[in-house]
Amino acid sequence: MKLNSTLLLLLLCFLNSCTDSNKVKEESVEDAKMVNRLPYFNSALFTPDWEEGVHKIPNFSFTNQMGEKVTNKTFEGKIYVADFFFTMCPGICPKLTKNMSTLQDAYKNDSNILLISHSVMPWFDTVEKLADYATTNGVSLPTWNLVTGDTNTIYDIARNGYFADEDFVKTQDASDFIHTENFILVDAKGYIRGVYNGTLSLEIKRLMRHIEILRKEL
């Protein structure tokens, strides 16, 4: 009787170990799938969602450094990276511009990858100011648009479209000046697929790896 109990215990342990092993294998397969795809981000909490996205960048119309209209149609069917800056910024903006330049150099011959930088001081950053900034920093169309427009519209799309203003998430103070280091990755359908610290070179490398993953969806 004692022997039978021992055999039964061993059998149960074996079955449990097999089940655990299968779970590990299933989790490993799921992890491998995630490496080859990106989540969707549908709120300012940036909680990853692996189902089809529900939040798209809303319709917009701005003016670029050449005085040309830039809208959602400009980016339709394209992967693009968005950020927010202003031309007289002495702090993080030069780093953001430098890292955007790295992306421009990497994708300047690829019409499927675009960049857009929104001025958060549109009352100062006129088309002429943006044109001078573009010349000074080697910003080149059609890859990289610097845009200006209505202040309320830019601030609204930054906060409610790209979820780029972390301070607003905390304070809900619409009068606050937007100063964010985020780069936002948007797919060809207008869904947010990644957020990155635009001042860090390691984050730029991660962003570029994620762009390659999104290419597979084109």
Disulfide bonds with the S-S distance in Angstrom:
none
